[in-house]
Amino acid sequence: MFTGIITDVGTIAELEQQGDLRARIRTGYDTATIDIGASIASDGVCLTVVALGDDWYDVQVSAETVSKTNLGSWTVGKRVNLERALKVGDELGGHIVSGHVDGVAGVVAMTDEGDSTRVTLRAPEALARFIAPKGSVALNGTSLTVNDVDGCDFGINFIPHTKEVTTWGDVKLGDQINLEIDTLARYVARLHDAG
């Protein structure tokens, strides 16, 4: 489990297709404190550490994960949002995030509002019903509050701090963003559908 509070921005150092996609991610984390088999959310996708170095870790990404996320578009040098798994007793500053991405949303509009940037994203139709104004979503692993919803489109405001300490300062029109809907919204919808 994760909180959606990004604690490092890593860089894709190597990519290799070995049956599964293998990625090396350079990080500012103290890799001596990371175990083989640990889960680290990388752009919101829960990935398992399979190898470690002084300032990097490797993950393997299955074809299923590539097909459901934006990880297939990773390139060497790309910056990615990172979060280590939640420990009992950690502060829960965002919302409960599983790292199990539901789909990909596209950036369809961007507008500067003061020092903040309002980004409008388009969710897949099957996921749009789970997104509500003032609800939570995880986008590329970042816990965010939804400002408004119009059909499949929803708006998020990014304050300067978020743009500085995550990859959200790099976002541009047309980007494909990993979307994880709020777990609570998923269960409420399921209960509603069950009658």
Accessible surface in RSA format (square Angstrom, percent):
REM  Atomic radii and reference values for relative SASA: ProtOr
REM  Chains: A
REM  Algorithm: Lee & Richards
REM  Probe-radius: 1.40
REM  Slices: 20
REM RES _ NUM      All-atoms   Total-Side   Main-Chain    Non-polar    All polar
REM                ABS   REL    ABS   REL    ABS   REL    ABS   REL    ABS   REL
RES MET A   1   113.34  58.7  84.57  56.0  28.77  68.5  66.42  56.5  46.92  62.2
RES PHE A   2     1.31   0.7   1.31   0.8   0.00   0.0   1.31   0.8   0.00   0.0
RES THR A   3     7.67   5.5   7.67   7.8   0.00   0.0   3.00   4.0   4.66   7.1
RES GLY A   4     0.61   0.7   0.00   N/A   0.61   0.7   0.00   0.0   0.61   1.4
RES ILE A   5    80.59  45.9  78.84  58.7   1.75   4.2  80.19  57.7   0.40   1.1
RES ILE A   6    20.20  11.5   2.43   1.8  17.78  42.8   2.43   1.7  17.78  48.2
RES THR A   7    87.62  62.3  53.81  54.5  33.81  80.6  60.98  81.9  26.64  40.3
RES ASP A   8    28.33  19.8  20.64  20.5   7.70  18.2   9.33  22.0  19.00  19.0
RES VAL A   9    38.98  25.6  17.64  16.0  21.33  51.4  17.64  15.3  21.33  57.9
RES GLY A  10     1.12   1.4   0.00   N/A   1.12   1.4   1.12   3.1   0.00   0.0
RES THR A  11    50.71  36.1  50.52  51.2   0.19   0.4  27.70  37.2  23.01  34.8
RES ILE A  12     0.70   0.4   0.00   0.0   0.70   1.7   0.00   0.0   0.70   1.9
RES ALA A  13    23.29  21.4   5.24   8.1  18.05  41.1  10.74  15.1  12.55  33.2
RES GLU A  14    87.77  50.4  85.43  64.6   2.34   5.6  33.50  64.8  54.26  44.3
RES LEU A  15    54.70  30.5  25.65  18.4  29.04  73.0  26.05  18.3  28.65  77.1
RES GLU A  16    97.71  56.1  91.93  69.5   5.78  13.8  35.73  69.1  61.98  50.6
RES GLN A  17   128.10  71.6  99.31  72.6  28.78  68.5  59.36 126.4  68.74  52.1
RES GLN A  18    84.47  47.2  53.37  39.0  31.09  74.0  30.78  65.5  53.69  40.7
RES GLY A  19    71.48  88.1   0.00   N/A  71.48  88.1  43.82 120.3  27.66  61.9
RES ASP A  20    53.90  37.8  51.06  50.8   2.85   6.7   3.30   7.8  50.61  50.5
RES LEU A  21    21.09  11.7  20.28  14.5   0.81   2.0  20.28  14.2   0.81   2.2
RES ARG A  22    59.98  25.2  58.45  29.8   1.54   3.7  10.26  14.0  49.73  30.1
RES ALA A  23     0.28   0.3   0.00   0.0   0.28   0.6   0.28   0.4   0.00   0.0
RES ARG A  24    54.80  23.0  53.52  27.3   1.27   3.0   2.36   3.2  52.43  31.8
RES ILE A  25     0.00   0.0   0.00   0.0   0.00   0.0   0.00   0.0   0.00   0.0
RES ARG A  26   101.92  42.8 100.41  51.2   1.50   3.6  36.43  49.8  65.49  39.7
RES THR A  27    13.68   9.7   0.00   0.0  13.68  32.6   4.67   6.3   9.02  13.6
RES GLY A  28    69.73  86.0   0.00   N/A  69.73  86.0  36.28  99.6  33.46  74.9
RES TYR A  29    29.17  13.6  19.70  11.2   9.46  24.6  24.07  18.1   5.10   6.3
RES ASP A  30    89.36  62.6  73.84  73.5  15.52  36.7  39.09  92.0  50.27  50.1
RES THR A  31    11.90   8.5   8.11   8.2   3.79   9.0   0.82   1.1  11.08  16.8
RES ALA A  32    95.36  87.7  52.55  81.1  42.80  97.4  65.43  92.1  29.92  79.3
RES THR A  33    77.89  55.4  55.95  56.7  21.94  52.3  62.20  83.5  15.69  23.7
RES ILE A  34     5.70   3.2   0.05   0.0   5.65  13.6   0.07   0.0   5.63  15.3
RES ASP A  35   105.53  73.9 100.80 100.3   4.73  11.2  23.77  55.9  81.76  81.5
RES ILE A  36   109.17  62.1  85.24  63.5  23.93  57.7  85.24  61.4  23.93  64.9
RES GLY A  37    45.35  55.9   0.00   N/A  45.35  55.9  24.23  66.5  21.13  47.3
RES ALA A  38    28.73  26.4  17.24  26.6  11.50  26.1  28.39  40.0   0.34   0.9
RES SER A  39    39.75  33.6  33.21  44.3   6.55  15.1   9.15  19.5  30.60  42.9
RES ILE A  40     1.17   0.7   1.17   0.9   0.00   0.0   1.17   0.8   0.00   0.0
RES ALA A  41     4.44   4.1   3.97   6.1   0.47   1.1   3.97   5.6   0.47   1.2
RES SER A  42     0.00   0.0   0.00   0.0   0.00   0.0   0.00   0.0   0.00   0.0
RES ASP A  43     0.59   0.4   0.59   0.6   0.00   0.0   0.00   0.0   0.59   0.6
RES GLY A  44     4.45   5.5   0.00   N/A   4.45   5.5   2.93   8.0   1.52   3.4
RES VAL A  45     6.24   4.1   6.24   5.6   0.00   0.0   6.24   5.4   0.00   0.0
RES CYS A  46    40.71  30.8  22.78  25.4  17.93  42.1   1.70   4.3  39.01  42.1
RES LEU A  47     8.22   4.6   6.05   4.3   2.17   5.5   8.22   5.8   0.00   0.0
RES THR A  48    66.94  47.6  64.68  65.6   2.26   5.4  34.75  46.7  32.19  48.7
RES VAL A  49     0.56   0.4   0.00   0.0   0.56   1.4   0.00   0.0   0.56   1.5
RES VAL A  50    47.69  31.4  28.16  25.5  19.54  47.1  29.15  25.3  18.54  50.3
RES ALA A  51    22.65  20.8  19.96  30.8   2.68   6.1  22.65  31.9   0.00   0.0
RES LEU A  52    55.78  31.1  28.70  20.5  27.08  68.1  28.76  20.2  27.02  72.7
RES GLY A  53    18.59  22.9   0.00   N/A  18.59  22.9  16.39  45.0   2.20   4.9
RES ASP A  54   138.83  97.2 115.77 115.2  23.06  54.5  35.07  82.5 103.76 103.5
RES ASP A  55    65.35  45.8  64.71  64.4   0.64   1.5  26.85  63.2  38.50  38.4
RES TRP A  56    47.73  19.2  47.73  23.1   0.00   0.0  29.71  15.8  18.03  29.2
RES TYR A  57     0.00   0.0   0.00   0.0   0.00   0.0   0.00   0.0   0.00   0.0
RES ASP A  58     3.96   2.8   3.96   3.9   0.00   0.0   0.09   0.2   3.88   3.9
RES VAL A  59     0.00   0.0   0.00   0.0   0.00   0.0   0.00   0.0   0.00   0.0
RES GLN A  60    75.42  42.2  61.81  45.2  13.61  32.4   9.55  20.3  65.87  50.0
RES VAL A  61     0.79   0.5   0.00   0.0   0.79   1.9   0.57   0.5   0.22   0.6
RES SER A  62    45.55  38.5  41.56  55.5   3.99   9.2  36.04  76.8   9.51  13.3
RES ALA A  63    74.50  68.5  64.02  98.8  10.48  23.8  70.05  98.7   4.45  11.8
RES GLU A  64   108.57  62.3 101.46  76.8   7.11  16.9  55.26 106.9  53.32  43.5
RES THR A  65    32.48  23.1  28.82  29.2   3.67   8.7   7.42  10.0  25.07  37.9
RES VAL A  66    45.82  30.2  40.57  36.7   5.25  12.7  40.57  35.2   5.25  14.3
RES SER A  67    80.81  68.3  41.67  55.6  39.15  90.2  48.19 102.6  32.63  45.7
RES LYS A  68   104.55  51.0  99.93  61.3   4.62  11.0  56.97  51.3  47.58  50.7
RES THR A  69    15.25  10.8   3.25   3.3  12.00  28.6   3.25   4.4  12.00  18.1
RES ASN A  70    11.76   8.1   5.00   4.8   6.76  16.3   7.66  18.4   4.11   4.0
RES LEU A  71     0.54   0.3   0.00   0.0   0.54   1.4   0.00   0.0   0.54   1.4
RES GLY A  72    51.93  64.0   0.00   N/A  51.93  64.0  19.89  54.6  32.04  71.8
RES SER A  73    77.52  65.5  56.78  75.8  20.74  47.8  54.74 116.6  22.78  31.9
RES TRP A  74    10.56   4.2   0.39   0.2  10.16  23.9   0.39   0.2  10.16  16.5
RES THR A  75    83.99  59.7  81.91  83.0   2.08   4.9  65.63  88.2  18.36  27.8
RES VAL A  76    96.95  63.8  72.72  65.8  24.23  58.4  72.72  63.2  24.23  65.7
RES GLY A  77    45.24  55.8   0.00   N/A  45.24  55.8  27.79  76.3  17.45  39.1
RES LYS A  78    67.58  33.0  57.34  35.2  10.24  24.4  30.09  27.1  37.48  39.9
RES ARG A  79    98.01  41.2  92.47  47.1   5.55  13.2  44.65  61.0  53.37  32.3
RES VAL A  80     0.00   0.0   0.00   0.0   0.00   0.0   0.00   0.0   0.00   0.0
RES ASN A  81     0.55   0.4   0.00   0.0   0.55   1.3   0.00   0.0   0.55   0.5
RES LEU A  82     0.10   0.1   0.00   0.0   0.10   0.2   0.10   0.1   0.00   0.0
RES GLU A  83     9.23   5.3   9.14   6.9   0.09   0.2   3.06   5.9   6.17   5.0
RES ARG A  84    64.98  27.3  59.20  30.2   5.78  13.8  24.98  34.1  40.00  24.2
RES ALA A  85    38.34  35.3  29.85  46.1   8.49  19.3  29.85  42.0   8.49  22.5
RES LEU A  86    56.17  31.3  31.47  22.5  24.71  62.1  33.94  23.8  22.23  59.8
RES LYS A  87   135.14  65.9 128.87  79.1   6.27  14.9  83.13  74.8  52.01  55.4
RES VAL A  88   162.95 107.2 129.05 116.8  33.90  81.7 136.48 118.6  26.48  71.8
RES GLY A  89    79.48  98.0   0.00   N/A  79.48  98.0  40.42 110.9  39.06  87.5
RES ASP A  90    71.80  50.3  50.39  50.2  21.41  50.6  14.24  33.5  57.57  57.4
RES GLU A  91   153.19  87.9 126.92  96.0  26.27  62.6  57.17 110.6  96.02  78.4
RES LEU A  92    88.79  49.4  62.18  44.5  26.61  66.9  62.18  43.7  26.61  71.6
RES GLY A  93    47.47  58.5   0.00   N/A  47.47  58.5  17.48  48.0  29.99  67.2
RES GLY A  94    28.74  35.4   0.00   N/A  28.74  35.4   5.76  15.8  22.99  51.5
RES HIS A  95    22.56  12.3  19.03  13.2   3.53   9.0  20.77  21.4   1.79   2.1
RES ILE A  96    64.84  36.9  61.30  45.7   3.54   8.5  61.30  44.1   3.54   9.6
RES VAL A  97     2.62   1.7   2.58   2.3   0.03   0.1   2.62   2.3   0.00   0.0
RES SER A  98    21.22  17.9  16.99  22.7   4.22   9.7  14.19  30.2   7.03   9.8
RES GLY A  99     2.35   2.9   0.00   N/A   2.35   2.9   0.05   0.1   2.31   5.2
RES HIS A 100   124.89  68.3 117.86  81.9   7.03  18.0  84.89  87.5  40.00  46.5
RES VAL A 101    23.15  15.2   2.09   1.9  21.05  50.7   2.09   1.8  21.05  57.1
RES ASP A 102    38.32  26.8  13.80  13.7  24.51  58.0   5.94  14.0  32.37  32.3
RES GLY A 103    10.52  13.0   0.00   N/A  10.52  13.0  10.52  28.9   0.00   0.0
RES VAL A 104    37.88  24.9  25.59  23.2  12.28  29.6  25.59  22.2  12.28  33.3
RES ALA A 105     0.00   0.0   0.00   0.0   0.00   0.0   0.00   0.0   0.00   0.0
RES GLY A 106    12.18  15.0   0.00   N/A  12.18  15.0   9.37  25.7   2.81   6.3
RES VAL A 107     4.64   3.1   0.00   0.0   4.64  11.2   0.00   0.0   4.64  12.6
RES VAL A 108    55.35  36.4  29.28  26.5  26.07  62.8  33.06  28.7  22.29  60.5
RES ALA A 109    41.11  37.8  38.41  59.3   2.70   6.1  41.11  57.9   0.00   0.0
RES MET A 110    69.89  36.2  39.87  26.4  30.02  71.5  36.09  30.7  33.80  44.8
RES THR A 111    76.27  54.2  71.32  72.3   4.95  11.8  50.06  67.2  26.21  39.6
RES ASP A 112   110.80  77.6  85.92  85.5  24.89  58.8  26.72  62.9  84.08  83.9
RES GLU A 113    74.25  42.6  59.54  45.0  14.72  35.0  35.75  69.2  38.50  31.4
RES GLY A 114    77.20  95.2   0.00   N/A  77.20  95.2  44.59 122.4  32.61  73.0
RES ASP A 115   115.63  81.0  98.67  98.2  16.95  40.1  21.50  50.6  94.13  93.9
RES SER A 116    21.84  18.5  21.10  28.2   0.73   1.7   4.55   9.7  17.28  24.2
RES THR A 117     9.97   7.1   9.97  10.1   0.00   0.0   6.00   8.1   3.97   6.0
RES ARG A 118    59.58  25.0  58.35  29.7   1.23   2.9  22.11  30.2  37.47  22.7
RES VAL A 119     0.33   0.2   0.33   0.3   0.00   0.0   0.33   0.3   0.00   0.0
RES THR A 120    31.54  22.4  31.53  32.0   0.01   0.0  15.52  20.9  16.01  24.2
RES LEU A 121     0.00   0.0   0.00   0.0   0.00   0.0   0.00   0.0   0.00   0.0
RES ARG A 122   123.99  52.1 118.72  60.5   5.27  12.5  43.11  58.9  80.89  49.0
RES ALA A 123     3.13   2.9   0.00   0.0   3.13   7.1   0.47   0.7   2.66   7.0
RES PRO A 124    51.11  37.3  37.75  34.4  13.37  48.6  50.46  41.7   0.66   4.1
RES GLU A 125   147.21  84.5 132.58 100.3  14.63  34.8  45.38  87.8 101.83  83.1
RES ALA A 126    78.65  72.3  59.68  92.1  18.97  43.2  71.14 100.2   7.51  19.9
RES LEU A 127    22.55  12.6  22.55  16.1   0.00   0.0  22.55  15.8   0.00   0.0
RES ALA A 128    12.94  11.9   9.20  14.2   3.73   8.5   9.68  13.6   3.25   8.6
RES ARG A 129   147.44  61.9 107.36  54.7  40.09  95.4  68.31  93.4  79.13  48.0
RES PHE A 130    33.61  16.8  23.63  14.6   9.98  26.0  27.38  16.6   6.23  17.8
RES ILE A 131    11.27   6.4   1.58   1.2   9.69  23.3   2.95   2.1   8.32  22.6
RES ALA A 132    54.03  49.7  51.07  78.8   2.96   6.7  51.82  73.0   2.21   5.8
RES PRO A 133    77.53  56.5  63.39  57.8  14.14  51.4  63.39  52.3  14.14  87.9
RES LYS A 134   148.81  72.6 123.99  76.1  24.82  59.1  95.99  86.4  52.82  56.3
RES GLY A 135    25.41  31.3   0.00   N/A  25.41  31.3  25.19  69.1   0.22   0.5
RES SER A 136    35.87  30.3  28.50  38.0   7.37  17.0   2.30   4.9  33.57  47.0
RES VAL A 137     0.90   0.6   0.90   0.8   0.00   0.0   0.90   0.8   0.00   0.0
RES ALA A 138     2.43   2.2   1.56   2.4   0.86   2.0   1.56   2.2   0.86   2.3
RES LEU A 139     0.00   0.0   0.00   0.0   0.00   0.0   0.00   0.0   0.00   0.0
RES ASN A 140    10.33   7.1  10.30  10.0   0.03   0.1   0.00   0.0  10.33  10.0
RES GLY A 141     4.05   5.0   0.00   N/A   4.05   5.0   1.82   5.0   2.22   5.0
RES THR A 142     8.21   5.8   8.21   8.3   0.00   0.0   8.21  11.0   0.00   0.0
RES SER A 143    23.76  20.1   8.59  11.5  15.16  34.9   0.76   1.6  22.99  32.2
RES LEU A 144    19.08  10.6  14.04  10.0   5.03  12.7  19.08  13.4   0.00   0.0
RES THR A 145    74.09  52.7  66.15  67.1   7.93  18.9  32.17  43.2  41.91  63.4
RES VAL A 146     0.45   0.3   0.45   0.4   0.00   0.0   0.45   0.4   0.00   0.0
RES ASN A 147    33.94  23.4  22.73  22.0  11.21  27.0   6.40  15.4  27.54  26.6
RES ASP A 148    64.03  44.9  62.99  62.7   1.04   2.5  35.01  82.4  29.02  28.9
RES VAL A 149    48.26  31.8  20.09  18.2  28.17  67.9  20.24  17.6  28.02  76.0
RES ASP A 150   115.68  81.0 106.16 105.7   9.52  22.5  29.32  69.0  86.36  86.1
RES GLY A 151    58.44  72.1   0.00   N/A  58.44  72.1  42.92 117.8  15.52  34.8
RES CYS A 152    38.43  29.1  30.95  34.5   7.48  17.6   7.17  18.2  31.26  33.7
RES ASP A 153    30.55  21.4  29.92  29.8   0.63   1.5   6.66  15.7  23.88  23.8
RES PHE A 154     2.19   1.1   1.38   0.9   0.81   2.1   2.19   1.3   0.00   0.0
RES GLY A 155     0.43   0.5   0.00   N/A   0.43   0.5   0.43   1.2   0.00   0.0
RES ILE A 156     0.64   0.4   0.64   0.5   0.00   0.0   0.64   0.5   0.00   0.0
RES ASN A 157    55.94  38.6  40.69  39.3  15.25  36.7  12.24  29.5  43.70  42.2
RES PHE A 158     2.09   1.0   1.54   1.0   0.56   1.4   2.09   1.3   0.00   0.0
RES ILE A 159    93.04  52.9  92.46  68.9   0.58   1.4  92.46  66.6   0.58   1.6
RES PRO A 160    49.83  36.3  48.80  44.5   1.02   3.7  49.83  41.1   0.00   0.0
RES HIS A 161   112.03  61.2 107.61  74.8   4.42  11.3  71.37  73.6  40.66  47.3
RES THR A 162    21.46  15.3  20.71  21.0   0.75   1.8   3.83   5.1  17.63  26.6
RES LYS A 163    51.25  25.0  44.37  27.2   6.87  16.4  24.55  22.1  26.70  28.4
RES GLU A 164   135.03  77.5 102.66  77.7  32.38  77.1  43.30  83.7  91.74  74.9
RES VAL A 165    67.03  44.1  56.12  50.8  10.91  26.3  61.84  53.7   5.19  14.1
RES THR A 166     4.46   3.2   4.36   4.4   0.11   0.3   4.36   5.9   0.11   0.2
RES THR A 167    15.19  10.8  11.62  11.8   3.57   8.5   6.36   8.5   8.83  13.3
RES TRP A 168     5.83   2.3   3.09   1.5   2.74   6.4   3.48   1.9   2.35   3.8
RES GLY A 169    46.94  57.9   0.00   N/A  46.94  57.9  14.09  38.7  32.85  73.6
RES ASP A 170    78.63  55.1  58.85  58.6  19.79  46.8  35.55  83.7  43.09  43.0
RES VAL A 171    20.91  13.8   6.80   6.2  14.11  34.0  10.03   8.7  10.88  29.5
RES LYS A 172   132.94  64.9 131.64  80.8   1.30   3.1  97.32  87.6  35.62  37.9
RES LEU A 173   112.99  62.9  92.44  66.1  20.55  51.6  92.57  65.0  20.42  55.0
RES GLY A 174    51.46  63.5   0.00   N/A  51.46  63.5  35.57  97.6  15.88  35.6
RES ASP A 175    33.69  23.6  28.24  28.1   5.45  12.9  12.17  28.6  21.52  21.5
RES GLN A 176    95.99  53.7  84.99  62.1  11.00  26.2  42.69  90.9  53.31  40.4
RES ILE A 177     6.14   3.5   6.14   4.6   0.00   0.0   6.14   4.4   0.00   0.0
RES ASN A 178     1.70   1.2   0.97   0.9   0.73   1.8   0.97   2.3   0.73   0.7
RES LEU A 179     0.00   0.0   0.00   0.0   0.00   0.0   0.00   0.0   0.00   0.0
RES GLU A 180     5.05   2.9   4.48   3.4   0.56   1.3   2.93   5.7   2.12   1.7
RES ILE A 181     1.68   1.0   0.86   0.6   0.82   2.0   0.86   0.6   0.82   2.2
RES ASP A 182    29.40  20.6  28.70  28.6   0.70   1.7   3.10   7.3  26.30  26.2
RES THR A 183    38.80  27.6  38.61  39.1   0.19   0.5  34.82  46.8   3.98   6.0
RES LEU A 184   124.40  69.3 120.22  86.0   4.18  10.5 122.44  86.0   1.96   5.3
RES ALA A 185    27.19  25.0  17.91  27.6   9.28  21.1  24.88  35.0   2.31   6.1
RES ARG A 186    76.19  32.0  74.90  38.2   1.29   3.1  39.55  54.1  36.64  22.2
RES TYR A 187   130.27  60.8 130.20  74.1   0.07   0.2  83.99  63.1  46.29  57.1
RES VAL A 188    86.05  56.6  84.55  76.5   1.49   3.6  85.16  74.0   0.89   2.4
RES ALA A 189    15.13  13.9   9.98  15.4   5.15  11.7  14.85  20.9   0.28   0.7
RES ARG A 190   174.29  73.2 171.45  87.4   2.84   6.8  47.83  65.4 126.46  76.6
RES LEU A 191   131.29  73.1 122.76  87.8   8.53  21.4 123.28  86.6   8.01  21.6
RES HIS A 192   145.91  79.7 126.62  88.0  19.30  49.4  99.14 102.2  46.78  54.4
RES ASP A 193    87.40  61.2  52.48  52.2  34.93  82.6  30.56  71.9  56.85  56.7
RES ALA A 194    87.81  80.7  43.28  66.8  44.52 101.3  55.36  78.0  32.44  85.9
RES GLY A 195   100.43 123.9   0.00   N/A 100.43 123.9  52.37 143.7  48.06 107.6
END  Absolute sums over single chains surface
CHAIN  1 A     9664.9       7239.7       2425.1       5308.9       4355.9
END  Absolute sums over all chains
TOTAL          9664.9       7239.7       2425.1       5308.9       4355.9
